[in-house]
């Protein structure tokens, strides 16, 4: 007779084909499942989360991220033109660097300008568009997928050979944990994140989701979304999510919608970043991180040209992002927490998205 308290050992992720890239390379999809019906699928193309099934308050699993069912969706002309970065790993530098340049140790480095006058999410071919070495496995916490990539010295204009390892773990307690680590042989800025778009309802927009962000300040930005350097209190503004507010409640007061970095109150260890509650399905999501910032983005640029894995149209506000990160443009902002990784140092960063239901 088996002991009812014994937890089943994690099952190694299943591997299937995810199609071929435009240059004919075969791409894989790795599916991690836990005992409660949570299932996440991740491809080695861009380290991208393509699907995440989470039960609602009735116990019925449903899709909670935006994505496509083959690699062709992530390489289509429409997707590349829109550049929403659905579910991808972002690097070498997540978010924006002003005017596509920074100075480090007295030398100026020039990057590709792929967002107006600025560099966004690593440049023209960031970590979202490369093939990662994938190693499926298991841990005490649950099934894992370890992804490794060597970003060579000079790639996209950045200095140093940067070795990056990202481990996704789907835990027995219904969390998707992402652990980032990196080493370099030359000083270089590094800001790693994941660009998943969440929609906990499965409906056409996320405006009814209730969000709380553990931040009393945010980084004020100019018209190009580059920080001015001011860390402004959220109190009395539509940026105040210190108590729960529906995304749609005050979004009209923010020109263009939310696409800003919040300065998290806690900065040491694993700390609270945000919680989300979706009233119709009862789904909840808690975000904890070791990072100092959180980019909250409300899918303002989605315009209905992209169709998802289940044929749904991704219109404006079809998903929201909670990208844990260091602040935008930190290499040019000496007062912000440093993003410079030195030789001999190791970068370690963890972010956890934990799912549940409220009846």
N, C-alpha and C positions, 0 to 999 in steps of 0.2 A: 504494500500500500504506500502511495507517495505522500509525503508530508505536504499538507496544503499550504504551509507557509513558505515552501520553496519556490523561488522565482525562476521562471524558465530562463535558460541561458540566452543571451542575445543571438539573433540569427544574422549571419554575415550578409551584407547587402547583395541583392540580386543585380546582375549585370545584363543589359540588353543593348542593342544597337540604337543609336539616336540619329542615324543617317550619316550622310557625308557632307563635309564642308565644300565650299565652292572650288577648292583646289583638289578635291577628291579624297581627302583624309577621312577615314572612318572615325566616328565619334561615339563614345559610350554614354549610357545613362545608368546611374547607380541608384537603386531604390532601397531606402532604409525604413524598416517597419518596427513598431513596438506592439506590446500585447494589448494596448487600449485602442487600437485602430488608427493611430497616427501613422502617417506615411509621408516621407519626403523623398523627392527624386532630384538628383543633382547630376549635371553632365560635366565631363572634363573640359568641355569647351567653355572657357571663361569661369569655370568653377560655379556655374550658374544653377541656382535653385529653380527648377522648371515647374514643380508641383508640390503642394503641401496640403495633405488631406487631414482635417481635424474634425472630430465629432462635435455636433451642436448639443443643445440641452436635451434633445430627444435621443441622443446617442447616434445620430445619423452623420457619417463622415461627409464633409464637403470641402471643395477647393477654396483655399484662403489666400493664394497668391496669383498674380498675373503671370502668364507664360504661354509657351507654345509646345506642341507635341513632337517637334523634330528640330534639328539644328538649322534647317532652312529658314525657319521663322526668325531666328536670331541673325541671319545673314541677308534677309530680304532687303531690297533697295528701300522699301517703305520704313523698315525698322531702323536701318542705318541712317536714313535721313532724319527720322524722328529722334533717334538717340535716347531712348528712355532707360537703357541699361537694366532691363527687367532681370531681377534675381542674381545679377552677376557679382563676382568678386571685383573690387575696384582698387587699382593701384597703378603706378607706384604712389601716386598722391591723389587720394579721394578729395572731391570738391575742387574749388577754384584756386588758381595761382594768378595773381594780377599781371597783366601784360605779358604773360608767358615767359617770365624770367625771374631769377633770384640770384643773389650773390652769396657765396659760401667760401669761407677762408680766403677772401679777397678776390675770388674768381667769379665772373658772371657766367651763368648758364642760361642758354636760350632754349625754350620749349615750343612745341607746336601750338599755335593759337587755334583752338577748335571750338571756342565758345565766345564769339565776338572777338574782342581784343585779348581774351584770357584763355588760359589752359584749364580744361575740365577733365577730371577723372582719369588722369594719367596720360592724356594726349590722344593722338589719332588712333594708335593701336595700344590701348591700355591692357591691363590684366584681364579685362572682360572679353577680349578678342583673341586670346592665346590658348593653346592646348596645354593643360596641366597634366603632370604625371599623377596617375591615380592609384591608390592602394586601399581597397576595401578591407575592413576588418571588424573586430569587436573589442569592446572594453568592458570593464565592470559596470559602467553606466549604461551601455547599450551599443548598437551597431555604429560603426564609424566609417568615414571616408577621409583618407589623408591625401591631400593634394600638394604637389611641390612644383615650383617654377623657379628657374634661374633667369633673372632679368639682367642682361649683360650690360657691362659698362658702356655708357653712351646711348643705351636704348631710350628712345623718345627724349633724348637730350640730358638724361639724368646721369650723374657720376656713380661709379662703383658697380661691381658685380654683386647684385642683391639676391640672396637665396631666400625664398619665401616658402613657408609651410603653413597650410591651413587645414585644420581638422574639424570636420563636421561630426557631431555626435547626436543621435536621437535617443534621448534618455528614457528610462523606465517611468519617470515622473512627468512625461509629456512636455519636455523642453527640447528645443533645437539649440545646441551649444555650438558656437563657432570660436575656435581657438586659433589665433594668428601668431606666427613667430617669424623672425627674419634676422639675417646677419649680412654684413657688407664688408668689402675690403677697402672702401673709400667712404668718407663722410657723405651722407646723402639724406635728403628729406624723404620720409616715408609716412604715409597716412592710409592705412588699409581699412576697408569696410565692405559691407555687402549691401546691394541696392535692391533688395526684395521690395515689391509693391504688395501690400496686404489689402485684402477686402474680406472681412470676417463674416459678411452677410451673403455674399454671392450675388448681390443685386447690382444695378448698373452704376451706383456711386456709393461713396463712403461718407457722405455728409452727415448721416445719422449716428456714426460711431462716436462714442464719448471717450475723450482723450484726457489723460493727466500727464504732465511732464514735471519732473522733479528739478525745476530750475526757476530761480528768482530773477535771472537776467538772460538777455540774448545779445548776439552780436549784430549791431546795426550795420546795414549794408547800403552801398550806393546803387545807382541804376543798373550797374553791371553785376550786381550781387557780390561785390567785393567788400569785405568789412572795412568800416571807417576807422576801426580801433576802439570805438565806444562800446562798452558793455552796459546796456541800458536796463534798468529795472522793468520787469513785465507788469508790475502792479498798475491797475487802471488802464491797461491796454488790451487789445485783442490777442496779445501774445501770452496772456496770463492763463496758463493751464495748471496752476498749482492746485486748483480744484477741478473736478471733471467738467468739461464742456464739449458739446457736440461740435464736430469739425465745421459743420455748416452754419453754426450759430452766429459767428462773427467774421466769417471768411470774406464777406463783401467789404469789410472795413480794411482789408489788407490788399493793396493794389497787386493784382496778378495772382493772389492766393498765397498760402504759406509755402515758403522755400527758404528757411532760415535756420541758423545754428543757435541752439539753446545752450547756455553755460550751466552744466549740471552742478547742483549744490555740493555734492560730495565728489571728491577727486581721488580718494585713496581706496584701494581694494576694489572688490566687486560691489557696486552700489546701484541703487534704483535710478532708472532713466525715465521710464514711462510705463503707463498702464493704459489699455484700451478695452472698452466694453461695447459689445454690439447688442442692442436690446432685443432685436427680433429673434436671433438665433441663440442668445445667451452666451455666445463665445467671449472669452476674455484672453488677453495677451499681456504678459508682464515682461518688460525689457530691463535687464540688468547688464552692467558693463563695467570694465575697468577704464574706459575712455572718459575724457573730460567734457566732451561735447556730444550733441545730438542734432542731426539735421532732420527736421520735420518737413516733409514735402508732400503736397496734396494732389499730385498728378495733374497740375495745371496745364501742362503742354499736350496732354493726350487729347486727340481730336476726332477719334472714331475711325481713323484710317487703318488701325491695327485690329485684327481679329484673333481672339485667343484660341487655346487648345480645344475648347468646347464650342467654338463658333461664335462666342459672344463678342460684341463690339466694345472695344476699350475707348470710351469717350472721356471727356473731361471729368476729373475726380473719380475715375474708376478704381483707383487704388491710392494708398498713402505709403510713404516710406518713413522709417525711423532708423536713420543711418548713424550708428555710433561712430565717433570720429574725434580727431583733433580739429581745431578750428580751421576754417578756410583761410588760405593765404598766409598761414603761419610762417613760412620761410621769409616773408617780407614784413612780418609784424613781430618785432623783438619782444613786445610785452605779452604775447600769447605763449602758452606752454609750447616748448620746443618740439619740433618733429624731426630733428636731425639725429640720425643713427650713426654712431661712430664705429670704426673697425674695433673689434674686440668686445663690443657690446652686443647684447641680444635684445631684440624687441619681443615683448610678450603682451598680448592683448586678448581679452575674452569678452564675448557678448553672448547673452542667453535670452532666447525668446521662449517664454513658458506659456503654455496654453491651458485653458480650463473652461468651465462653464459656470454661469450664475443662473439659478432657476428663477 
